[in-house]
Amino acid sequence: MEEAIYRLEVEALDLGPDARAVGLELIERGTREPLTGPDAARIWAATLPALAGSEPWVLDFFAHLSRVRDFCRDRKIAFREPNAHTLVISAPAPEPLEALLARFANERFGVRAGGPGIAGDPEVEGQLAGQLSALGVDAYHAAYHTCLFCAVCDFESGFLTVLSDRLWASEVIRRARPALSGLGVEVTRPA
């Protein structure tokens, strides 16, 4: 078995009495430094679809839309713009996903998986427009109850915050471990 050089620490977060959340922190093993760069993009690109499982999922971008739009057009990544402040990308294939996560690791963006609104929910997407970058997890607070999960990606800091009524920390670990095998990642609870 390959020795792990990175750690993905998974733990329940206390965001208040009416929110269920799980925090994922990707760090270099033996340090508390967030993992960034190509290895981080590869790990996060394996993690997101693993968390979604068989459910459809999307990436929600709310800032620097012209750069995201140009990047997607240049690489022929399909997207839709439900309003002037949101760009939605449906479950990209592994290579384009890794490229997106590497390119936009310094931006905060969201992920939604499962539920009736994934194909397009004007109400949710309208509420999220302009809120996510300012409020973080609060923008998904009303939406996550109808989805498998909603998540806020802060990969520059090594974090993924997952809001879900159905994914506990133990289930996140169960889904992530096989997806990350062979990538030098130990998936565990914090020490």
Secondary structure in CASP SS format (residue, H / E / C, confidence):
PFRMAT SS
TARGET T0000
AUTHOR 0000-0000-0000
METHOD secondary structure of the structure
MODEL  1
M C 1.00
E C 1.00
E C 1.00
A C 1.00
I C 1.00
Y E 1.00
R E 1.00
L E 1.00
E E 1.00
V E 1.00
E E 1.00
A E 1.00
L E 1.00
D E 1.00
L C 1.00
G C 1.00
P C 1.00
D C 1.00
A C 1.00
R E 1.00
A E 1.00
V E 1.00
G E 1.00
L E 1.00
E E 1.00
L E 1.00
I E 1.00
E E 1.00
R C 1.00
G C 1.00
T C 1.00
R C 1.00
E C 1.00
P E 1.00
L C 1.00
T C 1.00
G C 1.00
P H 1.00
D H 1.00
A H 1.00
A H 1.00
R H 1.00
I H 1.00
W H 1.00
A H 1.00
A H 1.00
T H 1.00
L H 1.00
P H 1.00
A H 1.00
L H 1.00
A H 1.00
G C 1.00
S C 1.00
E C 1.00
P C 1.00
W E 1.00
V E 1.00
L E 1.00
D E 1.00
F E 1.00
F C 1.00
A C 1.00
H C 1.00
L H 1.00
S H 1.00
R H 1.00
V H 1.00
R H 1.00
D H 1.00
F H 1.00
C H 1.00
R H 1.00
D H 1.00
R C 1.00
K C 1.00
I C 1.00
A C 1.00
F C 1.00
R E 1.00
E E 1.00
P E 1.00
N E 1.00
A C 1.00
H C 1.00
T E 1.00
L E 1.00
V E 1.00
I E 1.00
S E 1.00
A C 1.00
P C 1.00
A C 1.00
P H 1.00
E H 1.00
P H 1.00
L H 1.00
E H 1.00
A H 1.00
L H 1.00
L H 1.00
A H 1.00
R H 1.00
F C 1.00
A C 1.00
N C 1.00
E C 1.00
R C 1.00
F E 1.00
G E 1.00
V E 1.00
R E 1.00
A E 1.00
G C 1.00
G C 1.00
P C 1.00
G C 1.00
I C 1.00
A C 1.00
G C 1.00
D C 1.00
P H 1.00
E H 1.00
V H 1.00
E H 1.00
G H 1.00
Q H 1.00
L H 1.00
A C 1.00
G C 1.00
Q C 1.00
L H 1.00
S H 1.00
A H 1.00
L H 1.00
G H 1.00
V H 1.00
D H 1.00
A H 1.00
Y H 1.00
H C 1.00
A C 1.00
A C 1.00
Y H 1.00
H H 1.00
T H 1.00
C C 1.00
L C 1.00
F E 1.00
C E 1.00
A E 1.00
V E 1.00
C E 1.00
D E 1.00
F C 1.00
E C 1.00
S C 1.00
G C 1.00
F E 1.00
L E 1.00
T E 1.00
V E 1.00
L E 1.00
S C 1.00
D C 1.00
R C 1.00
L C 1.00
W C 1.00
A H 1.00
S H 1.00
E H 1.00
V H 1.00
I H 1.00
R H 1.00
R H 1.00
A H 1.00
R H 1.00
P H 1.00
A H 1.00
L H 1.00
S C 1.00
G C 1.00
L C 1.00
G C 1.00
V E 1.00
E E 1.00
V E 1.00
T E 1.00
R C 1.00
P C 1.00
A C 1.00
END
